Amino acid sequence: MADKQRLDKWLWFARVVKTRTLAAKLILDGHVRVNAQRIETPAKAVGLGDVLTVALEGRVAVLRIVGIGTRRGPFNEARLLFEDLNAGDKLGS
């Protein structure tokens, strides 16, 4: 398994967004940061330990990457790709 993955693909595999196109739009619109740095390209490589800050419909998700996906599986599988750093908040789609 690779240790890096495209940001848009990872967001889709982790079920942060419903489609890869939406992931790319979120990134291009400036709503995603990796390790506190604003990202402007969906092709940005992310890997284990990176912290993503994603502005989503009225809330901000802060996620640490703990796995690289190989497919967009069910939420139980996708949940293994990240640690949610938001205290008490839940992420799911």
Secondary structure as UniProt FT lines:
FT   STRAND          4..6
FT   HELIX           7..13
FT   TURN            14..15
FT   HELIX           20..28
FT   TURN            29..30
FT   STRAND          32..34
FT   TURN            35..36
FT   STRAND          37..38
FT   TURN            42..43
FT   STRAND          45..47
FT   TURN            48..49
FT   STRAND          51..56
FT   TURN            57..58
FT   STRAND          59..65
FT   HELIX           75..78
FT   HELIX           79..81
FT   STRAND          82..84
FT   TURN            87..88
//
